[in-house]
Amino acid sequence: MTEEPKPWRKSPFERNKKYIIRRDFRAIRDAFGCNEVLTYDADHYSPQDNCTAYVFYDAYNKRRIWDVNDDTDLAIWQNYFSMLEIGDSN
């Protein structure tokens, strides 16, 4: 059995933490709306696609995916997501 390749860079997200979308944007497989709240689950790397999929779940338990190409500076996540702190409304 072949093991799934690990992402080559550390995820900027923390598992089971909630993130709010800062602005509307489209990703390769998904569209995100400003003020949506998502819970981060995991990341999956695809060497064939040269991309990492960051997997979230919304309030309806629907899987949401933000794909990031290897050539993209991962710091861009801060343009789209903010971690909700304890006491923040969601």
N, C-alpha and C positions, 0 to 999 in steps of 0.2 A: 504494500500500500504506500503510495506516494504522499508525503506530507505537503500541505499547502505552503507556498512560499511566504515568508514573513515580510511585512513592509520594510523597506530599506531605511525609512526614517520614522522617528518616534511620532506618534499621534499627538496633536495639540489638544485633544479632547480627553476628558476623564470619563471612564465607563460609569454608567448610571447617573451621570450629572445631567441637569437640564440646561439647554441653551436656547436663547431667543434669537430669532432671525432679525438682523438689523435693517435689512432692506430687501426688496424683491430682487430675485436673481434666478437665472436658469442654469442648470448644470447639464451634463451630458444626458442623464436619464431621468432627471427630476426638475421640478420648478418649486421654488421656495418663496413664501410670502412674508412680508414685513410683519413682525410681532408674533409669528408662529412660535410655539414652544415645542422643542423636540428633546428627546432623551437619547444620549449617545450610547451606542451598544458596542461596536467593534470596528476594526478596519481589516480590509482584505486586499492583498496585493496581487496584481495580475502582471507578471513579467511580459506576457504576450502583448498586452495592451499598453505597457509602460505607464500604469496608472494604479492609484490606490483608491479604493472605495471606502468612504467613511459612512458607516451605517447608523442611522438614527431611527427612532420610532416616534410617531406623533401621538396626540391625545387619544386617538382611535385605534392605537396599536398598529397603524399602517407603517410598513417599512419605508424609509426615505433614504436616498443615497446621494451623497455628494462625491463625485469622482474628481480626482485631482491628478493631472498628468505629471509625470516625473520631471518635466521641464519647468513646472510652475513652482514659484517660491511659496512654500507652505505658509509663510507668515500672512499670506492673503486671507487666511481664515478669519482674521480679526476684522476684516472689512464686512464680513457676512454674519458672523456669530458672536454672541457674548454669553458667557456663563451666567446663569441666574444664581445669585447669592441667596442664602437663607434669608427669608423675609421679603424677597422680591415677589411681586404678584405675578401670577401666570395664568 
